[in-house]
Structure formats: C-alpha cells, structure tokens
C-alpha cells in the first residue's frame, strides 16, 4: 500500500498512514503488511514520485494539493503579533486540562501581550515549525502523540510547556518516588512492588498498615489508584493492577478532607487550590462504570495564605523536575506537607484555578512564554 503525504485511498488505514507520515515525513511511502498471529508492518520504504503509475501520479498530485493548502501557509506580508504560540488541544478528551473558557482566556491574554495564539489539534503535527512556542493543554503520556509533539517542538527550537523531560519525569510515579527519596522530599511512606514477589505484599501490609493505597506508575485523574483495607483486598487489587503494570506503588494512606494543589511556574508558586474529596469517597475524583466522573468542591486562594510547610514541600518537589509549569499535590497532616505527586500538565479551568488571580493568571503564563522565547533568541 502507498500513502501520499499521509493520505491513503482506504479510509480504514488513514490513522495509520498519518502516524507513519508523522514518524517518517516522506511524500510517498510504501508499506507492506504480513499476518502471522496478528497484522504487522514488515516493510516501509520511500518511493520516488517518478516511479508512480499514471493513476498513482493523480493520487499524489491530489494529496500534494491538499497538503499544500492545509499545512503550508503563504508567508504573511506583515506580522501583527510578535510571536506565534500553538496550544495543543484534543476535543475528544473527556477531562482536558483546560476548559473552553480557559482556552479563550489564553488566546485573549496572548493577543493583549502581542502573541498570536492558535489552538491546534493532534493532526497538526507537521505545522509545528510555523510557531515560536507550544503549550500542551492535553493530558500527556509517553507512548502518545503529546510526547511526540513536545519532542518535535523542542527539536525545532520552540519553547515548550510541557517539555519532554518533564513529561518523562512526571508521568512515571515510580521515577517520582525515587526522585523524592533522593532529594528528601516529604512524602507518605512508599514502597515499590514487583509482580511475582508475594513477600513484598506482606511487607507492605506490615510496614504501611491498613488502609493503604496502591497505584500504577502512569495513572492520571485518580485512575489506577485504589485503597485497600485488608490483606485479602490487597492481594486481589494488586493482582488486578499487575495486569496493567509489572511495578506498583504501595503508599501509606493519609486521611484528609482535601488535597492541596500548588501551581508552580519557573520554580515559583503561581496559584493555590484546595480540591475537596467527593462526598462519601476518599478521592477528589470518582469514576463510575457508566463513564461518568464526579469531582469534589474546590477553594482557590492566594499563595500567601497557604501554610508555609505546604509551599515549601511543593517547591522542593518541583525543583528536581525542572523549571516548567507544574501542579504539585500535597496532603496536610499535623501541620506538615506530604507530596503525593507532581503533575506536568496541571489543570487551568476558568472559574476554578483562576478564581483568585482572574485574567492575571493567563497573562502570567503567556508572559512566561514571551520571556523564554526572547531568552532563546538572545
């Protein structure tokens, strides 16, 4: 089968053709499948357009025309904005990091500061060189297009938030646990469990007590996180989670009515929220079998009203990650702050995280992009 600028005649193969074009940006690609126990790509090759048949030449010309109109832009005679910033969003995402109202406020804040802000989608991968910066407002993961966007943008010299290194560090709770231990970040007592090591479950029960919390390394929005009350449920839940990952985290359970979320930008506190637990539940999110998600209430406040121990714990956790934009989740117990995790893609929703700072929150983030772009150029 041949693809032309990521387009194929068979609609069912279109997602694959687009993915291959992103990985191997060649005008004409030929790929061959083979079925053994499953379908596999066994050969990929670049094709010289001069070797195409008349029919294939027609398909190539149509794809080239479409690609030129949709991706390549004619240069502007006069650029009104100083810089161009892309915000990656995915309309299909159920729990995006920013709601539509927040995205509009980012666009407005950018315009006020002389930045042209454009929302782009996952299929705009090839357009990244048009921009000076990329702001990812889609939940990130490693084996995911968000990471590929971040990596390509960094390679193209764009300012990127979330940067690839931050995504790598924050999306793996095992890595975070080791990092926190190395840098003496205060956390609940934590153990790493390996599949097939039954004695580790017994050790977790004895060391951490019940209830305790089990986590998969790459869960988000409270997914892949369970609380167990006794040895029987520990064994059952661990077996279920080990089907998703060969490593798990077992963590001491600290009861609190809310979790602190401290927004950190450039290693400075930006905003502070209390996210309250869902009623009759122990987490701030509760996912039901009908794909609906409930969340608890919230309270947004100035960072100077947050207990110093919480701010200090958040800053200490974020510093070894980098100097990007992070949301640090902290539990407060007996006057001390205990870091749960660092999020590389923290929520900014209109009416929630901006409740105290208002539009200034969006301006501060846009100004951070401007400062970084100008520092790169200097």
Secondary structure as GFF3:
##gff-version 3
##sequence-region A 1 378
A	DSSP	beta_strand	2	4	.	.	.	ID=ss1
A	DSSP	three_ten_helix	11	13	.	.	.	ID=ss2
A	DSSP	alpha_helix	14	23	.	.	.	ID=ss3
A	DSSP	beta_strand	28	35	.	.	.	ID=ss4
A	DSSP	beta_strand	39	46	.	.	.	ID=ss5
A	DSSP	three_ten_helix	49	51	.	.	.	ID=ss6
A	DSSP	alpha_helix	54	70	.	.	.	ID=ss7
A	DSSP	beta_strand	83	88	.	.	.	ID=ss8
A	DSSP	alpha_helix	100	112	.	.	.	ID=ss9
A	DSSP	beta_strand	115	120	.	.	.	ID=ss10
A	DSSP	three_ten_helix	122	130	.	.	.	ID=ss11
A	DSSP	beta_strand	133	136	.	.	.	ID=ss12
A	DSSP	alpha_helix	145	155	.	.	.	ID=ss13
A	DSSP	beta_strand	159	161	.	.	.	ID=ss14
A	DSSP	alpha_helix	164	170	.	.	.	ID=ss15
A	DSSP	alpha_helix	173	182	.	.	.	ID=ss16
A	DSSP	beta_strand	190	194	.	.	.	ID=ss17
A	DSSP	alpha_helix	198	208	.	.	.	ID=ss18
A	DSSP	beta_strand	212	216	.	.	.	ID=ss19
A	DSSP	beta_strand	225	228	.	.	.	ID=ss20
A	DSSP	alpha_helix	231	242	.	.	.	ID=ss21
A	DSSP	beta_strand	247	252	.	.	.	ID=ss22
A	DSSP	beta_strand	258	265	.	.	.	ID=ss23
A	DSSP	beta_strand	268	276	.	.	.	ID=ss24
A	DSSP	beta_strand	285	287	.	.	.	ID=ss25
A	DSSP	beta_strand	293	295	.	.	.	ID=ss26
A	DSSP	beta_strand	298	301	.	.	.	ID=ss27
A	DSSP	three_ten_helix	303	305	.	.	.	ID=ss28
A	DSSP	alpha_helix	308	319	.	.	.	ID=ss29
A	DSSP	beta_strand	325	333	.	.	.	ID=ss30
A	DSSP	beta_strand	336	343	.	.	.	ID=ss31
A	DSSP	alpha_helix	359	377	.	.	.	ID=ss32
###
